[in-house]
Amino acid sequence: MPYVKTWQLIAGSAVSGLALSVALVAAAGPWDSGQRKAERDRAASWGRTGGADHGGDALPEAAPSAPGVLGAVGPGAPRKEAAAASEGLAAALRPLLADPALGSVRTASVVDTATGQVLYESGARDAMTPASTVKIATAAAALAALGPEHRIRTTVMPGAKAGEIVLVGGGDPSLTAKKKAPAGSGGSLVALAADTAQALKAAGTESVRLGYDDSLYSGPARHPIGVNPNIAVVTALAADEGRPDDSVSGPVDRVEDPAGAAARAFGALLAERGVKVIGEPVRAKAGGGDPLAVTLSTPLGGLVERMLTNSDNDIAEALARQTALAAGQPGSFEGAEKAVGAKLAGLGVDVSGARFADGSGLNRADRVSAGLLTGILAKAAEPGHPELRPVLTGLPVAGFTGTLRARNAGTSPAAGLVRAKTGTLTGVNSLSGTVVDPGGRLLAFAFLTANSADGAAAEKGLDKLAAAVASTS
């Protein structure tokens, strides 16, 4: 289904549930039979993958429904009304930003996406460590480079030697070796093995030597933070994000060699389908000819939504490298840093003082300003950039989904209204997203803080700020 080209994107809610006004539902994309594509894919193929900052393995329950409580998003308030609203917002936000729980440094930006008018800012151009809110930048750059319908290929090629086949990784972070066939889209080693076995048997081949090629990416494969349960080795070939158990989310120790593990799993799947695999899989280069079989990832738009909703580090680093490769840069941390910055600048976003040292936000060397984040969100809402829409539709919904499921929940005025990306490192807390205010305007906001002594208290302070944006007209 094509991505919608209107900018009226974000839905409201009632206190008792996630409510979508009819006018907004018609415009918010990407949708498939009333369900966001990423949510459909997650439900179909267990794609709810782990986050940088947030644990919990329980799959979310369906959100209750309630009648719509908002009209359609408006075109922006007249100048006098907007000025009055800006003054009211400033009065609401200033005391909340002064909360000591937010740490010693705090910056803010609130923008009307329809008009581009800055409604409030404080240190909005100051470069800060953004933690996982940098995923907003990663998402926008990847979508601008490749488009929301792009799919990443994992292929099986004839080997350079007779009797050899090679499993070639393309960097698909949704690739799974789970034997229960996914009902939705996404890369599947099970399906790939079935197609490969069929092709081999049709050619009269009953045994092969198996090689694997994970050379698409270059540079260090280990994230600079080192071995960490929140992220696997960054490789072009991995199944189930290198998880050695049945977990689909949350921190877990990963396998040391995801590419080798994926190849061994593929070999076992071939054997189950009557193809004998001689010896252990080894790294190898493919020969010429056509692929024996291909499996495709979830569309990029769905990967972006999944990454943002669940703060998935593995998807984030994969998308950063895909952006680098699309730009002719090496598929490395350095190549991704150059490509992401250049792609955002090409969109007209001010990247002055920014640094994209990684795609996930785990690297404290990342530097992003509150104004840059609201600039990206506003750009994603523009009519001329429908390809960026998953940046908005993938954001977690306060009180209902992803990393905001337990935040601003219940009777909070932000429940169901705020959609935002969280960011958490020790001493660093951030929140950036969108909200439809009481006047029907779609606002983009970003709050970045540093040097907090109590992360939980800082998160509560950020939630109060988001709630103030949601409830101040």
C-alpha positions in Angstrom: 0.0 0.0 0.0 1.6 3.4 -0.9 2.4 5.8 1.8 -0.1 8.6 2.3 0.9 12.0 1.0 -1.0 14.2 3.5 0.5 15.8 6.5 -2.4 15.3 8.9 -0.8 12.4 10.7 -1.2 12.2 14.4 -4.3 11.0 16.2 -5.8 12.0 19.5 -7.2 9.8 22.2 -9.6 9.6 25.1 -8.5 9.1 28.7 -9.9 5.6 28.7 -8.1 4.5 25.5 -6.2 5.3 22.4 -8.7 7.2 20.4 -8.3 8.1 16.7 -10.4 10.8 15.3 -11.9 9.9 12.0 -10.2 12.7 10.1 -6.8 11.7 11.4 -7.2 8.0 10.9 -7.8 8.6 7.3 -4.6 10.5 7.0 -2.2 8.7 9.3 0.0 6.2 7.6 1.3 3.8 6.8 -1.8 1.7 7.4 -2.9 -1.8 6.3 -6.5 -2.6 7.1 -6.5 -0.2 10.0 -3.2 -1.4 11.5 0.2 0.2 11.2 2.5 -1.9 9.1 5.1 -2.3 11.8 2.5 -3.4 14.3 1.2 -5.9 11.8 4.6 -7.3 11.1 5.5 -7.5 14.8 2.3 -9.4 15.5 2.9 -11.7 12.6 6.6 -12.5 13.1 7.6 -11.7 16.6 9.5 -8.6 15.5 9.3 -6.7 18.7 13.1 -6.4 19.2 15.1 -5.1 22.1 15.7 -1.6 23.1 18.8 0.3 24.3 17.3 1.6 27.5 14.2 -0.4 28.2 13.6 -4.0 29.1 10.6 -6.2 29.4 9.8 -9.3 27.2 6.0 -9.2 27.5 4.3 -8.5 24.2 1.8 -5.6 24.4 -1.9 -6.2 24.7 -4.3 -4.5 22.3 -5.1 -1.0 23.3 -8.8 -0.3 24.1 -10.7 1.9 21.8 -12.7 5.1 22.5 -14.5 7.7 20.5 -12.4 10.4 18.9 -12.0 13.5 21.0 -10.2 15.8 18.5 -11.0 17.3 15.2 -8.7 17.1 12.3 -5.3 18.7 12.6 -5.6 22.4 11.7 -3.5 24.5 9.3 -1.9 26.5 12.1 -3.3 29.3 14.2 -3.4 33.0 13.0 -0.5 35.1 14.1 -2.1 36.8 17.1 -3.5 33.5 18.4 -0.1 31.8 17.8 1.7 34.5 19.7 -0.7 34.1 22.7 -0.3 30.4 22.6 3.5 30.7 22.6 3.3 32.9 25.7 1.1 30.4 27.4 3.4 27.5 26.5 6.4 29.4 27.8 4.7 30.1 31.1 3.8 26.4 31.4 7.3 25.0 30.4 9.7 27.4 32.2 9.0 26.2 35.8 9.0 22.5 34.7 12.4 23.0 33.0 13.7 24.3 36.2 13.1 21.0 38.0 16.4 20.0 39.5 15.6 16.3 38.7 16.4 17.1 35.1 20.0 17.6 35.8 22.3 20.6 35.4 21.7 21.1 31.7 18.4 21.1 29.9 17.4 22.3 26.4 14.0 22.6 24.7 12.4 23.2 21.4 8.6 23.3 20.4 7.6 24.0 16.9 4.3 24.2 15.0 4.8 21.7 12.2 2.2 23.4 9.9 3.8 26.9 10.0 7.3 26.2 11.1 6.8 28.8 13.9 9.0 28.3 17.0 6.6 28.3 19.9 9.2 27.9 22.6 12.9 27.3 22.8 15.7 27.2 25.3 19.2 26.4 24.2 17.6 24.8 21.1 20.9 25.0 19.1 23.1 23.6 21.9 24.6 20.2 20.9 23.8 17.6 23.5 24.3 13.8 24.0 20.9 12.6 22.7 20.9 9.0 23.7 18.3 7.0 21.7 16.5 10.1 20.4 19.3 10.1 17.8 17.2 7.2 16.2 14.9 9.9 14.8 17.9 11.2 12.7 18.8 7.7 11.7 15.3 6.9 10.6 14.9 10.1 8.5 18.3 9.6 6.8 17.5 6.0 5.9 14.1 6.8 4.6 15.4 9.7 2.5 18.2 7.5 1.1 16.2 4.4 0.3 12.5 5.1 0.6 9.9 3.3 2.8 9.3 0.4 0.4 12.9 -0.7 0.1 13.6 -4.3 1.2 17.0 -5.7 2.1 18.0 -8.9 0.4 19.5 -12.1 1.8 20.6 -14.4 -1.0 22.0 -17.8 -1.7 24.4 -17.8 -4.5 26.4 -20.5 -6.3 29.9 -20.8 -4.8 33.2 -20.1 -6.6 33.9 -23.9 -6.3 31.9 -26.8 -7.6 29.4 -28.2 -5.2 29.4 -25.0 -3.0 26.7 -22.5 -2.2 27.1 -19.2 -0.3 24.7 -17.5 2.0 25.2 -13.8 1.4 24.1 -11.3 4.0 22.6 -8.0 2.9 22.2 -6.5 6.4 18.6 -7.5 7.1 18.0 -6.8 10.8 14.6 -8.6 10.6 16.1 -11.9 9.4 14.9 -14.8 11.5 15.7 -18.5 11.8 12.6 -19.3 13.8 10.9 -22.4 12.4 7.3 -21.1 12.8 6.9 -19.4 9.5 6.0 -15.7 9.8 2.6 -14.8 8.4 3.8 -11.3 7.6 6.7 -9.8 5.7 10.3 -10.2 6.8 13.4 -12.1 6.0 13.2 -15.8 6.8 16.0 -18.4 6.8 13.3 -21.1 6.9 11.7 -19.9 3.7 15.2 -19.3 2.2 16.2 -22.9 3.0 13.1 -24.3 1.5 13.6 -22.4 -1.8 17.3 -23.3 -1.9 16.6 -27.0 -1.3 14.0 -26.9 -4.1 16.4 -25.3 -6.5 19.2 -27.8 -5.6 17.0 -30.8 -6.0 15.7 -29.5 -9.3 19.3 -29.4 -10.5 19.9 -32.9 -9.1 22.1 -31.8 -6.3 21.8 -33.6 -3.0 24.8 -32.4 -1.1 26.7 -29.1 -0.9 29.4 -27.3 1.0 28.1 -24.2 2.6 29.9 -20.9 2.7 28.7 -17.5 4.1 29.6 -14.0 3.2 29.1 -11.1 5.7 31.6 -8.8 4.0 29.1 -6.1 3.0 29.9 -4.1 6.1 33.4 -2.9 7.0 35.4 -1.4 9.9 34.9 -2.4 13.5 31.9 -4.7 14.0 31.8 -4.2 17.7 30.1 -1.1 19.0 32.5 1.3 20.8 30.7 0.5 24.1 32.1 -3.0 23.9 30.3 -6.2 24.7 26.8 -5.2 25.8 23.5 -7.1 26.1 21.7 -4.2 24.4 23.3 -4.7 21.0 24.9 -7.5 19.0 28.0 -7.4 16.8 27.1 -5.2 13.8 27.3 -7.6 10.9 25.6 -7.9 7.5 24.5 -11.4 8.3 22.6 -12.2 11.5 19.5 -14.1 12.5 17.2 -12.9 15.3 19.7 -10.2 16.3 22.2 -12.8 17.5 20.0 -13.8 20.4 20.8 -17.3 21.6 17.4 -17.9 23.2 13.8 -17.4 22.4 13.7 -13.8 23.5 12.5 -11.2 21.1 13.1 -8.1 23.2 15.1 -6.7 26.1 18.8 -7.1 27.0 20.3 -10.5 26.5 23.9 -11.7 26.0 24.4 -12.2 22.2 26.3 -14.9 20.3 29.9 -14.0 19.7 29.7 -14.6 15.9 26.2 -13.9 14.6 27.1 -14.5 11.0 28.6 -18.0 11.7 25.6 -18.8 13.9 23.2 -17.8 11.1 25.0 -19.9 8.6 24.9 -23.0 10.9 21.2 -22.5 11.4 20.7 -22.2 7.7 22.7 -25.4 7.2 20.6 -27.3 9.7 17.4 -26.1 7.9 18.8 -27.4 4.6 19.6 -30.7 6.1 16.0 -31.0 7.4 14.9 -30.5 3.8 17.0 -33.3 2.5 20.1 -31.5 1.4 23.3 -32.8 3.0 25.7 -30.1 4.1 29.3 -31.3 4.1 31.4 -30.0 6.9 31.0 -26.8 8.8 30.0 -23.5 7.1 33.1 -21.3 6.3 33.5 -17.7 5.1 33.5 -17.7 1.3 32.9 -15.6 -1.8 30.0 -16.3 -4.2 30.7 -17.2 -7.8 28.8 -15.9 -10.8 25.3 -16.6 -11.9 21.8 -16.0 -10.6 20.8 -16.4 -7.0 19.4 -19.8 -6.1 17.0 -18.2 -3.6 16.2 -14.8 -2.1 14.4 -13.6 1.1 13.4 -10.0 1.6 13.3 -7.9 4.8 10.4 -6.1 6.2 10.0 -2.9 4.1 12.2 -0.1 5.4 9.2 1.9 6.6 8.2 -1.0 8.9 11.8 -1.4 10.1 11.8 2.3 11.0 8.6 2.0 12.9 9.8 -1.1 14.8 13.1 0.6 15.6 11.4 3.7 17.0 8.6 2.0 18.8 10.9 -0.4 20.7 14.1 1.6 20.6 15.8 -1.2 18.8 19.6 -0.7 18.6 20.3 -3.5 16.2 17.9 -2.2 13.6 19.3 1.4 14.1 22.8 0.4 13.4 21.7 -1.7 10.4 19.8 1.3 9.0 22.7 3.6 9.5 24.9 1.3 7.4 22.3 0.9 4.7 22.2 4.7 4.5 26.0 4.7 4.1 26.0 2.1 1.4 23.2 3.9 -0.5 25.4 7.1 -0.4 28.5 5.3 -1.7 30.2 5.3 1.7 31.7 2.3 3.4 29.3 0.3 5.5 31.0 1.2 8.7 30.4 3.5 11.7 32.5 6.2 10.0 30.7 5.8 6.7 27.3 5.9 8.4 28.3 9.1 10.3 29.1 10.9 7.1 26.1 9.6 5.2 23.5 10.4 7.9 24.8 13.9 8.3 24.9 14.6 4.6 21.4 13.1 4.0 19.8 15.2 6.7 21.6 18.3 5.4 20.3 17.5 1.9 16.7 17.5 3.4 17.3 21.1 4.5 17.8 20.2 8.2 20.3 22.3 10.1 23.0 19.9 11.3 25.4 22.5 12.6 27.4 21.1 15.6 25.8 17.7 15.2 27.6 14.4 15.2 26.2 11.0 14.4 28.8 8.7 15.8 26.4 5.8 15.7 22.9 5.1 14.6 21.5 3.9 18.0 22.5 6.6 20.5 24.5 4.2 22.6 27.6 6.3 21.8 28.1 9.3 24.1 30.0 11.0 21.3 26.7 11.6 19.5 25.7 15.3 19.4 22.3 16.5 18.5 20.4 19.7 19.4 16.7 20.0 20.4 16.2 22.2 17.4 17.6 19.6 15.0 15.2 17.0 16.3 12.1 19.2 16.0 13.5 20.2 12.5 13.5 16.6 11.4 10.0 15.9 12.8 8.6 19.0 11.1 10.2 17.9 7.9 8.6 14.5 8.2 5.2 16.3 8.5 5.7 18.3 5.3 3.5 17.4 2.3 6.5 17.2 0.1 8.2 14.4 2.1 5.7 11.5 2.3 8.7 9.1 2.3 9.6 10.4 5.8 6.2 9.7 7.3 7.2 6.5 9.2 9.4 8.8 11.4 6.1 10.1 12.8 4.0 6.9 12.7 6.7 4.8 14.4 6.9 7.0 17.5 5.7 5.2 20.7 2.3 6.4 22.0 2.2 7.7 25.6 0.5 5.2 27.9 0.0 2.6 25.1 2.9 1.4 23.1 6.6 0.7 23.0 8.9 2.5 25.4 6.2 5.0 26.4 3.7 2.3 27.3 4.1 2.9 31.1 4.8 6.7 30.8 2.2 9.4 30.8 -0.4 6.7 31.2 -3.8 6.5 32.8 -5.3 9.9 33.6 -2.4 11.9 32.3 -3.4 14.6 29.8 -0.7 13.3 27.5 -2.0 9.7 27.4 -2.6 8.7 23.8 -1.8 12.2 22.6 2.0 12.3 22.9 4.0 10.2 20.5 7.7 10.4 21.3 11.1 8.8 21.2 12.8 8.2 24.5 16.5 8.4 25.3 18.3 7.1 28.3 21.9 6.8 29.3 23.4 7.1 32.8 23.0 10.9 33.5 21.3 11.5 30.1 17.6 11.7 29.6 15.7 12.9 26.5 12.3 12.9 24.9 11.3 14.1 21.4 8.2 13.7 19.4 4.8 15.1 18.4 1.5 16.0 20.0 -1.8 17.4 18.8 -2.5 20.3 21.1 -6.0 21.4 22.3 -6.2 23.8 19.3 -5.7 20.9 16.8 -2.2 21.9 15.9 0.5 19.2 15.3 3.5 20.3 17.4 7.0 18.9 17.4 8.9 19.0 20.6 12.3 18.0 22.0 13.7 18.1 25.5 17.3 17.1 26.1 18.9 17.0 29.6 22.2 16.0 31.1 23.9 15.2 34.5 20.8 14.0 36.2 21.4 12.1 39.4 18.1 10.0 39.3 17.1 8.7 35.9 13.5 7.8 37.0 13.0 11.3 38.4 14.3 12.8 35.3 11.9 10.8 33.2 9.0 12.0 35.3 10.2 15.5 34.7 10.3 15.0 30.9 6.8 13.4 31.0 5.5 16.5 32.8 7.0 18.7 30.0 5.4 16.6 27.3 2.0 16.7 29.1 2.3 20.5 29.4 2.7 20.7 25.6 -0.3 18.4 25.1 -2.6 20.4 27.4 -1.6 24.0 26.8 -3.5 25.9 24.2 
